[in-house]
């Protein structure tokens, strides 16, 4: 079996690549730059950009399953950049699979595609897409997800979209470094009442879910043309979990507080200032982040459990133990 992994040098993509290699897949990774770990794994490493339709088409040749993990994450930035990577890039992967006869396409989506800034309590896949979005990332991921699901069955390609929520674990280069940096500098604040419950996904469990879905995916399977939430079965209190992460890093618990309404107002002001002055980087607060930090958003995974046997292979407690040394290193790199 030969597998293509777009974004295979990234956080989730690398774990997925490692698990494919462990299962003796012949793996081709398509990503924008060289990664030493990919060289160690001995995979077919192709440098390219998903916005390049010709390069993507070549990457799709002679593969049995394509995992489209590559995306532009973040809560801030120009619409054009998010659209070209997340939408056009996905359309290029779909077109590549259809032209090359790739029988399976597994797309890494996000629960944010259905996030409407309201409380989500054990929401399942029947929840509709919202009419408006608070930032470009979920909007463009939703457009891409729809394209993937609508492509199911065309030219013999079976498609499925997985929605992992709040992916965490060792080697995270996005969420945890920012969290620890803010905690170390004293800029991390609780937003809201501190009672909000969220789903989370340990990265190795998320990668394993992609393999399970690929194994079960055929044109006549229940998965074909469907979306699935992927996360640990039990939700956690967001701020208790953040406190645990911070304390594992050797830092004091978060005590500063900001109400949800105040954070939303600050986010709107920051967005306005950054837009008006065209400031680089991301604002310290946005309306989307304020909503995510203060509201409950956890999801029902029974559909994934039923249709392709999804379950966690690494318990959360073990994942935290594996993560602890890295948290301490991150904290040490930000002297207080």
C-alpha contacts under 8 A as a table, 3 or more apart, distances in Angstrom:
res1	aa1	res2	aa2	distance
1	X	25	X	5.43
1	X	26	X	6.14
1	X	63	X	7.57
1	X	64	X	6.10
2	X	25	X	5.67
2	X	26	X	4.51
2	X	27	X	5.73
2	X	28	X	7.53
2	X	62	X	7.52
2	X	63	X	4.94
2	X	64	X	5.35
2	X	65	X	6.83
3	X	20	X	7.92
3	X	25	X	6.65
3	X	26	X	6.23
3	X	27	X	4.93
3	X	28	X	6.14
3	X	63	X	5.50
3	X	64	X	5.91
3	X	65	X	5.00
3	X	66	X	5.76
3	X	67	X	7.43
4	X	27	X	6.00
4	X	28	X	4.82
4	X	29	X	5.82
4	X	30	X	7.26
4	X	59	X	7.33
4	X	60	X	6.90
4	X	63	X	6.45
4	X	65	X	6.40
4	X	66	X	4.64
4	X	67	X	5.96
4	X	68	X	7.99
5	X	8	X	5.20
5	X	13	X	6.87
5	X	17	X	7.02
5	X	27	X	7.44
5	X	28	X	6.35
5	X	29	X	4.90
5	X	30	X	6.16
5	X	66	X	6.12
5	X	67	X	4.81
5	X	68	X	6.06
5	X	69	X	6.76
6	X	13	X	7.38
6	X	29	X	5.92
6	X	30	X	4.67
6	X	31	X	5.92
6	X	50	X	7.88
6	X	66	X	7.91
6	X	67	X	6.39
6	X	68	X	5.08
6	X	69	X	5.40
6	X	70	X	5.16
7	X	10	X	5.59
7	X	13	X	5.58
7	X	14	X	7.95
7	X	29	X	7.15
7	X	30	X	6.09
7	X	31	X	4.89
7	X	32	X	7.78
7	X	68	X	7.36
7	X	69	X	5.42
7	X	70	X	4.03
7	X	71	X	7.44
8	X	12	X	7.62
8	X	13	X	3.98
8	X	14	X	4.97
8	X	16	X	7.42
8	X	17	X	6.19
8	X	29	X	5.30
8	X	30	X	6.45
8	X	31	X	6.33
8	X	69	X	7.28
8	X	70	X	7.51
9	X	13	X	5.82
9	X	14	X	5.02
9	X	29	X	7.61
9	X	31	X	6.53
9	X	34	X	7.93
9	X	35	X	6.21
9	X	38	X	6.98
10	X	13	X	5.04
10	X	14	X	5.56
10	X	70	X	7.87
11	X	14	X	5.73
11	X	15	X	6.94
11	X	171	X	6.50
11	X	172	X	5.75
11	X	173	X	6.82
12	X	15	X	5.38
12	X	16	X	6.27
12	X	69	X	7.64
12	X	203	X	6.30
12	X	206	X	7.71
12	X	207	X	6.64
13	X	16	X	5.06
13	X	17	X	6.07
13	X	69	X	6.16
13	X	70	X	7.73
13	X	207	X	7.81
14	X	17	X	4.94
14	X	18	X	6.15
14	X	38	X	7.90
15	X	18	X	5.08
15	X	19	X	6.24
15	X	203	X	7.36
15	X	204	X	6.41
15	X	207	X	6.16
16	X	19	X	5.17
16	X	20	X	6.19
16	X	204	X	7.83
16	X	207	X	4.81
16	X	208	X	7.24
16	X	210	X	7.62
16	X	211	X	7.93
17	X	20	X	5.11
17	X	21	X	6.22
17	X	27	X	7.19
17	X	29	X	7.81
18	X	21	X	5.13
18	X	22	X	6.20
18	X	41	X	7.46
19	X	22	X	4.97
19	X	23	X	6.38
19	X	207	X	7.47
19	X	208	X	7.42
20	X	23	X	5.10
20	X	24	X	6.47
20	X	25	X	5.36
20	X	26	X	7.94
20	X	27	X	7.11
20	X	211	X	7.80
21	X	24	X	4.97
21	X	25	X	5.35
21	X	26	X	7.09
21	X	27	X	6.89
21	X	41	X	7.47
22	X	25	X	7.53
26	X	43	X	7.32
27	X	43	X	5.46
27	X	44	X	6.16
28	X	43	X	5.94
28	X	44	X	4.47
28	X	45	X	5.89
28	X	46	X	7.17
28	X	59	X	7.67
29	X	43	X	6.95
29	X	44	X	6.09
29	X	45	X	4.94
29	X	46	X	5.95
30	X	45	X	6.34
30	X	46	X	4.91
30	X	47	X	5.80
30	X	48	X	6.29
30	X	49	X	7.89
30	X	59	X	6.91
31	X	34	X	7.84
31	X	45	X	7.88
31	X	46	X	6.60
31	X	47	X	5.18
31	X	48	X	5.54
31	X	49	X	6.48
31	X	50	X	7.91
31	X	70	X	7.64
32	X	47	X	5.07
32	X	48	X	4.88
32	X	49	X	5.54
33	X	47	X	5.65
33	X	48	X	7.52
34	X	38	X	7.79
34	X	45	X	7.82
34	X	47	X	7.03
35	X	38	X	5.47
35	X	39	X	6.76
36	X	39	X	5.13
36	X	40	X	6.39
37	X	40	X	4.98
37	X	41	X	6.32
38	X	41	X	5.05
38	X	42	X	6.37
38	X	43	X	6.24
38	X	45	X	7.09
39	X	42	X	5.12
39	X	43	X	6.73
39	X	45	X	7.68
46	X	59	X	7.56
48	X	52	X	7.41
48	X	55	X	6.41
48	X	56	X	7.70
49	X	52	X	5.52
49	X	55	X	7.34
49	X	56	X	7.61
50	X	53	X	6.88
50	X	55	X	7.55
50	X	56	X	6.02
50	X	70	X	7.74
50	X	85	X	6.64
50	X	88	X	7.94
50	X	89	X	4.60
50	X	90	X	7.44
50	X	92	X	6.92
50	X	93	X	7.44
51	X	56	X	7.98
51	X	84	X	6.39
51	X	85	X	5.91
51	X	88	X	6.20
51	X	89	X	4.67
51	X	92	X	7.09
52	X	55	X	5.46
52	X	56	X	6.25
52	X	89	X	7.58
52	X	92	X	7.61
53	X	56	X	5.13
53	X	57	X	6.07
53	X	89	X	7.74
53	X	92	X	5.25
53	X	93	X	7.86
53	X	96	X	7.82
54	X	57	X	5.13
54	X	58	X	6.42
55	X	58	X	5.25
55	X	59	X	6.31
56	X	59	X	4.99
56	X	60	X	6.29
56	X	92	X	6.47
56	X	93	X	6.24
56	X	96	X	6.34
57	X	60	X	5.21
57	X	61	X	6.76
57	X	92	X	7.42
57	X	93	X	7.27
57	X	95	X	7.50
57	X	96	X	4.40
57	X	97	X	7.60
57	X	99	X	7.81
57	X	100	X	7.59
58	X	61	X	5.51
58	X	96	X	7.71
60	X	63	X	6.16
60	X	66	X	7.38
60	X	93	X	7.60
60	X	96	X	5.60
60	X	97	X	5.92
60	X	100	X	6.41
60	X	102	X	7.21
61	X	96	X	7.80
61	X	97	X	7.91
61	X	100	X	5.47
61	X	102	X	7.69
62	X	100	X	7.06
62	X	102	X	7.35
63	X	66	X	7.01
63	X	102	X	6.03
64	X	102	X	5.63
64	X	103	X	6.08
64	X	104	X	6.61
65	X	102	X	6.26
65	X	103	X	6.41
65	X	104	X	4.66
65	X	105	X	5.89
65	X	106	X	7.59
65	X	214	X	7.27
66	X	97	X	7.62
66	X	102	X	7.29
66	X	104	X	6.21
66	X	105	X	4.83
66	X	106	X	6.18
67	X	105	X	6.02
67	X	106	X	4.82
67	X	107	X	5.98
67	X	108	X	7.55
67	X	210	X	7.98
68	X	90	X	7.56
68	X	93	X	7.36
68	X	105	X	7.30
68	X	106	X	6.23
68	X	107	X	4.91
68	X	108	X	6.15
69	X	107	X	6.45
69	X	108	X	5.14
71	X	85	X	6.23
71	X	86	X	5.40
72	X	81	X	7.96
72	X	82	X	6.07
72	X	85	X	6.19
72	X	86	X	6.29
72	X	137	X	7.43
73	X	137	X	6.19
74	X	77	X	7.75
74	X	137	X	6.33
75	X	135	X	5.87
75	X	136	X	6.96
75	X	137	X	6.29
75	X	282	X	7.42
75	X	286	X	7.71
75	X	288	X	7.35
75	X	289	X	7.68
76	X	135	X	6.84
76	X	136	X	7.24
76	X	137	X	7.99
76	X	281	X	7.92
76	X	282	X	5.64
76	X	283	X	7.55
77	X	81	X	7.31
77	X	82	X	7.54
77	X	136	X	7.72
77	X	282	X	7.52
78	X	81	X	5.58
78	X	82	X	6.79
78	X	136	X	7.99
79	X	82	X	5.31
79	X	83	X	5.92
79	X	136	X	6.11
80	X	83	X	5.12
80	X	84	X	5.94
81	X	84	X	5.37
81	X	85	X	6.29
82	X	85	X	5.47
82	X	86	X	5.69
82	X	87	X	7.56
82	X	136	X	6.52
82	X	137	X	6.40
82	X	140	X	6.55
83	X	86	X	5.40
83	X	87	X	5.06
83	X	88	X	6.49
83	X	140	X	5.78
84	X	87	X	5.74
84	X	88	X	4.81
84	X	89	X	6.25
85	X	88	X	5.85
85	X	89	X	4.82
85	X	90	X	7.46
86	X	89	X	5.51
86	X	90	X	5.97
86	X	140	X	5.92
86	X	141	X	6.06
86	X	144	X	6.51
87	X	90	X	5.19
87	X	91	X	6.19
87	X	140	X	5.95
87	X	141	X	6.99
87	X	143	X	6.51
87	X	144	X	4.95
88	X	91	X	4.98
88	X	92	X	6.16
89	X	92	X	5.09
89	X	93	X	6.44
90	X	93	X	5.03
90	X	94	X	6.22
90	X	144	X	6.06
90	X	148	X	7.72
91	X	94	X	5.05
91	X	95	X	6.08
91	X	144	X	7.34
91	X	147	X	7.20
91	X	148	X	7.93
92	X	95	X	5.07
92	X	96	X	6.01
93	X	96	X	4.98
93	X	97	X	6.16
94	X	97	X	5.22
94	X	98	X	6.21
94	X	105	X	7.85
94	X	148	X	6.88
94	X	151	X	7.29
95	X	98	X	5.12
95	X	99	X	6.07
96	X	99	X	5.27
96	X	100	X	5.96
97	X	100	X	5.23
97	X	101	X	5.75
97	X	102	X	4.71
97	X	103	X	7.54
97	X	105	X	7.43
97	X	157	X	7.06
98	X	101	X	5.25
98	X	102	X	6.42
98	X	154	X	7.07
98	X	155	X	5.48
98	X	156	X	7.35
98	X	157	X	6.35
99	X	102	X	7.92
99	X	155	X	7.72
101	X	155	X	6.88
101	X	156	X	6.82
101	X	157	X	6.96
102	X	105	X	7.45
102	X	156	X	7.85
102	X	157	X	6.21
103	X	156	X	6.12
103	X	157	X	4.57
103	X	158	X	5.97
103	X	218	X	7.84
104	X	157	X	5.61
104	X	158	X	4.96
104	X	159	X	6.00
104	X	214	X	7.09
104	X	217	X	6.90
104	X	218	X	7.20
105	X	157	X	6.96
105	X	158	X	6.22
105	X	159	X	4.76
105	X	160	X	6.56
105	X	214	X	7.91
106	X	159	X	5.92
106	X	160	X	5.17
106	X	161	X	5.99
106	X	162	X	7.43
106	X	210	X	7.17
106	X	213	X	7.58
106	X	214	X	6.61
107	X	145	X	7.54
107	X	148	X	7.25
107	X	159	X	7.53
107	X	160	X	6.17
107	X	161	X	4.65
107	X	162	X	6.19
108	X	161	X	5.94
108	X	162	X	5.18
108	X	163	X	6.36
108	X	164	X	7.59
109	X	113	X	7.70
109	X	141	X	6.44
109	X	142	X	7.81
109	X	145	X	6.41
109	X	161	X	5.93
109	X	162	X	5.42
109	X	163	X	4.70
109	X	164	X	7.10
110	X	113	X	5.91
110	X	138	X	7.49
110	X	141	X	7.23
110	X	162	X	7.15
110	X	163	X	4.12
110	X	164	X	5.71
110	X	165	X	6.43
111	X	114	X	5.96
111	X	115	X	6.75
111	X	163	X	5.21
111	X	164	X	6.76
111	X	165	X	6.09
111	X	229	X	6.89
112	X	115	X	4.68
112	X	138	X	5.22
113	X	129	X	6.54
113	X	130	X	8.00
113	X	138	X	4.86
113	X	139	X	6.40
113	X	141	X	6.21
113	X	142	X	4.71
114	X	127	X	6.95
114	X	128	X	6.25
114	X	129	X	4.53
114	X	130	X	5.87
114	X	138	X	7.97
114	X	142	X	7.62
115	X	118	X	7.31
115	X	129	X	7.49
115	X	130	X	6.81
115	X	133	X	7.67
115	X	138	X	7.88
116	X	129	X	7.96
116	X	130	X	5.52
116	X	132	X	7.40
116	X	133	X	6.86
117	X	134	X	8.00
117	X	288	X	7.56
117	X	291	X	6.06
117	X	292	X	7.67
118	X	295	X	7.32
119	X	295	X	5.81
119	X	296	X	5.29
119	X	297	X	6.07
120	X	123	X	5.74
120	X	296	X	5.79
120	X	297	X	4.36
120	X	298	X	5.99
120	X	299	X	7.44
121	X	296	X	6.63
121	X	297	X	6.00
121	X	298	X	5.60
121	X	299	X	6.83
122	X	297	X	7.61
122	X	298	X	5.22
122	X	299	X	4.36
122	X	300	X	5.00
123	X	126	X	7.97
123	X	127	X	6.76
123	X	298	X	6.65
123	X	299	X	4.76
123	X	300	X	5.70
124	X	127	X	6.18
124	X	229	X	7.46
124	X	299	X	6.00
124	X	300	X	5.12
124	X	301	X	7.38
125	X	128	X	7.97
125	X	227	X	6.83
125	X	228	X	6.54
125	X	229	X	7.06
129	X	142	X	7.68
130	X	133	X	7.05
132	X	139	X	7.92
133	X	136	X	7.22
133	X	138	X	6.97
133	X	139	X	5.91
134	X	287	X	6.75
134	X	288	X	5.46
135	X	138	X	6.56
135	X	139	X	6.82
135	X	288	X	6.68
136	X	139	X	5.10
136	X	140	X	5.98
137	X	140	X	5.45
137	X	141	X	6.09
138	X	141	X	4.99
138	X	142	X	5.98
139	X	142	X	5.21
139	X	143	X	6.47
140	X	143	X	5.09
140	X	144	X	6.20
141	X	144	X	5.02
141	X	145	X	5.99
142	X	145	X	5.00
142	X	146	X	6.20
143	X	146	X	5.33
143	X	147	X	6.38
144	X	147	X	5.06
144	X	148	X	6.29
145	X	148	X	5.11
145	X	149	X	6.27
145	X	161	X	6.64
146	X	149	X	5.21
146	X	150	X	5.97
147	X	150	X	5.13
147	X	151	X	6.12
148	X	151	X	5.19
148	X	152	X	6.87
148	X	159	X	6.40
148	X	160	X	7.31
148	X	161	X	7.32
148	X	225	X	7.73
149	X	152	X	5.48
149	X	159	X	6.11
149	X	160	X	6.46
149	X	161	X	7.15
149	X	225	X	4.57
149	X	226	X	6.42
149	X	227	X	7.74
150	X	225	X	6.86
151	X	154	X	5.60
151	X	157	X	7.49
151	X	158	X	7.94
151	X	159	X	7.01
151	X	225	X	7.71
152	X	156	X	7.95
152	X	157	X	5.92
152	X	158	X	4.98
152	X	159	X	4.97
152	X	160	X	7.86
152	X	219	X	7.77
152	X	224	X	6.48
152	X	225	X	5.15
153	X	156	X	5.20
153	X	157	X	5.21
153	X	158	X	5.50
153	X	159	X	7.66
153	X	219	X	6.42
153	X	224	X	7.97
154	X	157	X	5.73
154	X	158	X	7.89
156	X	219	X	7.55
157	X	219	X	7.33
158	X	217	X	6.83
158	X	218	X	5.78
158	X	219	X	5.02
158	X	224	X	5.57
158	X	225	X	7.02
159	X	217	X	7.60
159	X	223	X	7.77
159	X	224	X	5.49
159	X	225	X	5.35
159	X	226	X	7.54
160	X	213	X	7.86
160	X	217	X	7.57
160	X	223	X	6.13
160	X	224	X	5.74
160	X	225	X	5.35
160	X	226	X	5.29
160	X	227	X	6.01
161	X	225	X	7.75
161	X	226	X	6.34
161	X	227	X	4.55
161	X	228	X	6.33
162	X	210	X	7.52
162	X	227	X	5.74
162	X	228	X	4.92
162	X	229	X	6.06
162	X	230	X	6.49
163	X	227	X	7.15
163	X	228	X	5.78
163	X	229	X	4.60
163	X	230	X	5.49
164	X	167	X	6.68
164	X	200	X	7.86
164	X	201	X	6.31
164	X	206	X	6.60
164	X	229	X	5.98
164	X	230	X	4.34
164	X	231	X	5.74
165	X	199	X	6.24
165	X	200	X	5.31
165	X	201	X	5.70
165	X	229	X	7.57
165	X	230	X	6.50
165	X	231	X	5.80
166	X	199	X	6.94
166	X	200	X	4.70
166	X	201	X	5.69
167	X	200	X	6.15
167	X	201	X	4.64
167	X	202	X	5.69
167	X	203	X	5.57
167	X	206	X	7.57
168	X	172	X	6.47
168	X	175	X	7.52
168	X	176	X	7.51
168	X	200	X	7.48
168	X	201	X	6.30
168	X	202	X	5.19
168	X	203	X	5.56
169	X	172	X	5.99
169	X	202	X	5.85
169	X	203	X	5.59
169	X	204	X	7.90
169	X	319	X	6.75
169	X	320	X	7.69
169	X	322	X	7.87
169	X	323	X	5.95
170	X	322	X	7.02
170	X	323	X	5.19
170	X	326	X	6.66
171	X	326	X	7.93
172	X	175	X	6.68
172	X	176	X	6.30
172	X	177	X	7.41
173	X	176	X	7.04
173	X	177	X	6.33
174	X	177	X	6.09
174	X	178	X	6.65
175	X	178	X	5.63
175	X	179	X	6.27
176	X	179	X	4.94
176	X	180	X	6.06
176	X	327	X	7.94
177	X	180	X	5.34
177	X	181	X	6.00
177	X	330	X	6.57
178	X	181	X	5.11
178	X	182	X	6.16
179	X	182	X	5.36
179	X	183	X	6.21
179	X	188	X	7.53
180	X	183	X	4.97
180	X	184	X	5.95
180	X	246	X	6.69
180	X	249	X	7.67
180	X	327	X	7.44
180	X	330	X	6.66
180	X	331	X	6.12
181	X	184	X	5.19
181	X	185	X	6.21
181	X	330	X	7.56
181	X	331	X	6.97
181	X	334	X	6.30
182	X	185	X	5.17
182	X	186	X	6.09
182	X	187	X	4.96
182	X	188	X	5.05
183	X	186	X	5.14
183	X	187	X	6.05
183	X	188	X	5.02
183	X	246	X	7.06
183	X	251	X	7.27
183	X	254	X	7.30
184	X	187	X	7.73
184	X	251	X	6.74
184	X	331	X	6.43
184	X	334	X	6.24
184	X	335	X	7.11
184	X	336	X	5.89
185	X	188	X	7.79
185	X	334	X	7.48
185	X	335	X	8.00
185	X	336	X	6.07
188	X	254	X	6.72
188	X	256	X	7.31
189	X	254	X	6.41
189	X	255	X	6.97
189	X	256	X	4.88
189	X	257	X	5.13
189	X	258	X	6.52
190	X	193	X	7.99
190	X	194	X	6.71
190	X	239	X	7.18
190	X	254	X	6.79
190	X	255	X	7.07
190	X	256	X	6.11
190	X	257	X	4.60
190	X	258	X	6.03
190	X	293	X	7.84
191	X	194	X	6.88
191	X	257	X	6.04
191	X	258	X	4.92
191	X	259	X	5.55
191	X	260	X	5.67
191	X	263	X	6.89
191	X	290	X	6.90
191	X	293	X	5.86
191	X	294	X	5.22
192	X	195	X	7.89
192	X	257	X	7.65
192	X	258	X	6.34
192	X	259	X	4.65
192	X	260	X	4.54
192	X	293	X	7.39
192	X	294	X	4.56
192	X	295	X	7.56
193	X	196	X	7.35
193	X	259	X	7.18
193	X	260	X	7.92
193	X	294	X	7.05
194	X	237	X	7.79
194	X	238	X	7.45
194	X	239	X	5.83
194	X	294	X	7.07
195	X	237	X	6.40
195	X	238	X	7.66
195	X	239	X	7.58
196	X	237	X	5.81
196	X	238	X	6.16
196	X	239	X	7.75
196	X	294	X	6.32
196	X	295	X	5.35
196	X	296	X	4.50
196	X	297	X	7.86
197	X	235	X	6.05
197	X	236	X	5.31
197	X	237	X	4.39
197	X	238	X	5.66
197	X	295	X	7.49
197	X	296	X	4.68
197	X	297	X	6.46
197	X	298	X	6.71
198	X	235	X	5.27
198	X	236	X	5.52
198	X	237	X	6.31
198	X	238	X	5.86
198	X	296	X	5.52
198	X	297	X	4.88
198	X	298	X	4.63
199	X	231	X	6.07
199	X	232	X	6.58
199	X	233	X	7.87
199	X	234	X	7.12
199	X	235	X	4.66
199	X	236	X	6.44
199	X	297	X	6.65
199	X	298	X	4.47
199	X	299	X	6.39
200	X	231	X	5.38
200	X	232	X	5.94
200	X	235	X	7.12
200	X	236	X	7.77
201	X	205	X	6.86
201	X	206	X	6.20
201	X	230	X	7.02
201	X	231	X	4.44
201	X	232	X	5.58
202	X	205	X	5.46
202	X	206	X	6.30
202	X	231	X	7.65
202	X	232	X	7.50
202	X	314	X	7.69
202	X	316	X	7.05
202	X	319	X	6.92
203	X	206	X	4.98
203	X	207	X	6.25
204	X	207	X	5.11
204	X	208	X	6.16
204	X	313	X	7.73
204	X	314	X	7.13
205	X	208	X	5.04
205	X	209	X	6.19
205	X	311	X	7.63
205	X	312	X	5.31
205	X	313	X	5.83
205	X	314	X	6.39
206	X	209	X	5.08
206	X	210	X	6.63
206	X	230	X	6.84
206	X	231	X	7.32
207	X	210	X	5.24
207	X	211	X	6.75
208	X	211	X	5.16
208	X	212	X	6.30
208	X	313	X	7.79
209	X	212	X	5.05
209	X	213	X	6.09
209	X	230	X	7.42
209	X	310	X	5.97
209	X	311	X	7.68
210	X	213	X	5.17
210	X	214	X	6.16
211	X	214	X	5.05
211	X	215	X	6.13
212	X	215	X	5.15
212	X	216	X	6.37
212	X	308	X	6.19
212	X	309	X	7.21
212	X	310	X	6.92
213	X	216	X	5.26
213	X	217	X	5.92
213	X	223	X	7.63
213	X	308	X	5.96
214	X	217	X	5.16
216	X	221	X	7.09
216	X	223	X	7.43
216	X	308	X	6.00
217	X	221	X	5.97
217	X	222	X	7.88
217	X	223	X	5.81
217	X	224	X	6.38
218	X	221	X	5.10
218	X	223	X	7.49
218	X	224	X	6.44
219	X	224	X	5.64
220	X	224	X	6.87
221	X	224	X	5.77
222	X	226	X	7.69
222	X	307	X	6.42
223	X	226	X	5.34
223	X	227	X	7.79
223	X	307	X	6.80
223	X	308	X	7.96
228	X	301	X	7.35
228	X	303	X	6.89
228	X	304	X	5.96
229	X	299	X	6.61
229	X	300	X	6.89
229	X	301	X	5.61
229	X	304	X	7.04
230	X	301	X	6.13
230	X	304	X	7.29
231	X	299	X	7.52
231	X	301	X	6.90
232	X	235	X	7.06
232	X	311	X	7.89
232	X	312	X	6.68
233	X	300	X	7.35
233	X	301	X	6.55
235	X	298	X	6.18
236	X	240	X	7.78
236	X	241	X	6.87
237	X	240	X	5.38
237	X	241	X	6.17
238	X	241	X	5.20
238	X	242	X	6.20
238	X	293	X	7.77
239	X	242	X	4.86
239	X	243	X	6.00
240	X	243	X	5.05
240	X	244	X	6.26
241	X	244	X	5.04
241	X	245	X	6.33
242	X	245	X	5.06
242	X	246	X	6.11
243	X	246	X	5.06
243	X	247	X	6.01
243	X	253	X	5.29
243	X	254	X	6.46
244	X	247	X	5.15
244	X	248	X	6.06
244	X	253	X	8.00
245	X	248	X	5.14
245	X	249	X	6.36
245	X	324	X	7.88
245	X	327	X	7.43
246	X	249	X	5.08
246	X	250	X	6.62
246	X	251	X	5.41
246	X	252	X	6.80
246	X	253	X	6.39
246	X	327	X	7.85
247	X	250	X	4.93
247	X	251	X	5.10
247	X	252	X	6.04
247	X	253	X	6.34
248	X	251	X	7.39
248	X	324	X	5.66
248	X	327	X	6.65
248	X	328	X	6.97
249	X	324	X	6.62
249	X	325	X	7.79
249	X	326	X	8.00
249	X	327	X	4.61
249	X	328	X	4.23
249	X	329	X	7.69
249	X	330	X	7.51
249	X	331	X	5.87
250	X	328	X	6.39
250	X	331	X	7.31
251	X	331	X	7.47
258	X	262	X	6.44
258	X	263	X	6.32
259	X	262	X	5.20
259	X	263	X	6.14
260	X	263	X	5.15
260	X	264	X	6.11
260	X	290	X	6.50
260	X	291	X	7.17
260	X	294	X	5.94
261	X	264	X	5.08
261	X	265	X	6.23
262	X	265	X	5.12
262	X	266	X	6.14
263	X	266	X	5.03
263	X	267	X	5.97
263	X	285	X	7.31
263	X	286	X	7.99
263	X	287	X	7.46
263	X	290	X	5.51
264	X	267	X	4.94
264	X	268	X	6.20
264	X	286	X	6.96
264	X	287	X	4.94
264	X	290	X	5.49
264	X	291	X	7.21
265	X	268	X	5.14
265	X	269	X	6.28
265	X	287	X	7.56
266	X	269	X	5.11
266	X	270	X	6.08
266	X	285	X	6.66
266	X	286	X	7.35
266	X	287	X	7.98
267	X	270	X	5.09
267	X	271	X	6.07
267	X	283	X	7.82
267	X	284	X	7.82
267	X	285	X	4.62
267	X	286	X	3.71
267	X	287	X	4.77
267	X	289	X	7.96
267	X	290	X	6.97
268	X	271	X	5.15
268	X	272	X	6.21
268	X	286	X	6.19
268	X	287	X	5.93
269	X	272	X	5.08
269	X	273	X	6.19
270	X	273	X	5.13
270	X	274	X	6.03
270	X	283	X	5.81
270	X	284	X	7.26
270	X	285	X	6.49
270	X	286	X	6.70
271	X	274	X	5.23
271	X	275	X	6.01
271	X	283	X	6.51
271	X	285	X	7.91
271	X	286	X	6.26
272	X	275	X	5.17
272	X	276	X	6.00
273	X	276	X	5.15
273	X	277	X	5.93
273	X	278	X	7.87
273	X	279	X	7.91
274	X	277	X	5.40
274	X	278	X	5.31
274	X	279	X	4.96
274	X	280	X	7.74
274	X	283	X	6.69
275	X	278	X	5.05
275	X	279	X	7.07
283	X	286	X	6.54
285	X	289	X	6.44
285	X	290	X	6.87
286	X	289	X	5.26
286	X	290	X	6.15
287	X	290	X	5.06
287	X	291	X	6.16
288	X	291	X	5.21
288	X	292	X	6.17
289	X	292	X	5.03
289	X	293	X	6.03
290	X	293	X	5.33
290	X	294	X	6.24
291	X	294	X	5.37
291	X	295	X	5.86
292	X	295	X	5.73
292	X	296	X	7.71
292	X	297	X	7.76
300	X	303	X	7.59
301	X	304	X	5.42
301	X	305	X	6.28
302	X	305	X	4.85
302	X	306	X	6.00
303	X	306	X	5.15
303	X	307	X	6.01
304	X	307	X	5.27
304	X	308	X	5.79
304	X	309	X	6.53
304	X	310	X	5.51
305	X	308	X	5.94
305	X	309	X	4.49
305	X	310	X	4.42
305	X	311	X	6.58
306	X	309	X	5.81
306	X	310	X	7.61
312	X	315	X	6.55
314	X	318	X	6.53
314	X	319	X	6.52
315	X	318	X	5.36
315	X	319	X	6.30
316	X	319	X	4.92
316	X	320	X	6.21
317	X	320	X	5.19
317	X	321	X	6.45
318	X	321	X	5.07
318	X	322	X	6.30
319	X	322	X	5.12
319	X	323	X	6.17
320	X	323	X	4.98
320	X	324	X	6.08
321	X	324	X	5.33
321	X	325	X	7.96
322	X	325	X	7.08
323	X	326	X	5.53
323	X	327	X	6.37
324	X	327	X	5.11
324	X	328	X	6.36
325	X	328	X	5.18
325	X	329	X	6.35
326	X	329	X	5.01
326	X	330	X	6.17
327	X	330	X	5.06
327	X	331	X	6.20
328	X	331	X	5.10
328	X	332	X	6.13
329	X	332	X	5.05
329	X	333	X	6.34
330	X	333	X	5.25
330	X	334	X	6.92
331	X	334	X	5.40
331	X	335	X	7.27
332	X	335	X	6.09
